[in-house]
Amino acid sequence: MHQHLRRIRLLLAAAISSFGMSFALAADADHGADLAKRWCASCHVVANGQTQASADVPSFASVARRPDFSPERLAFFLLDPHPKMPNFPLSRTEAGDIAAYIGSLRR
């Protein structure tokens, strides 16, 4: 059993690593900003100057400033359905673009 779990962890690490490499080459933060304004702004503050959002969800800037922030992990997270978030059918490219946009807010 221990060997089986180790193989699963190695496969998962390889998948995340390869996703990260393709993410670095293809992510488009400008497209991510457009997607965020269209799909995410009803709940999150996604850009400076936005005046309305839900009070109990983090702004994209605060997500970007988290010490453990990683665009690759965030993109992977966005591809999974979440009970607290609407289920948006994001492609890998779209998830990567939104994560790149959020990463661009890290200042």
HELIX and SHEET records of a PDB file:
HELIX    1   1 HIS A    2  ALA A   26  1                                  25    
HELIX    2   2 ALA A   29  LEU A   35  1                                   7    
HELIX    3   3 ALA A   36  CYS A   40  3                                   5    
HELIX    4   4 PHE A   60  ALA A   64  1                                   5    
HELIX    5   5 PRO A   71  LEU A   78  1                                   8    
HELIX    6   6 ARG A   92  SER A  104  1                                  13    
END                                                                             
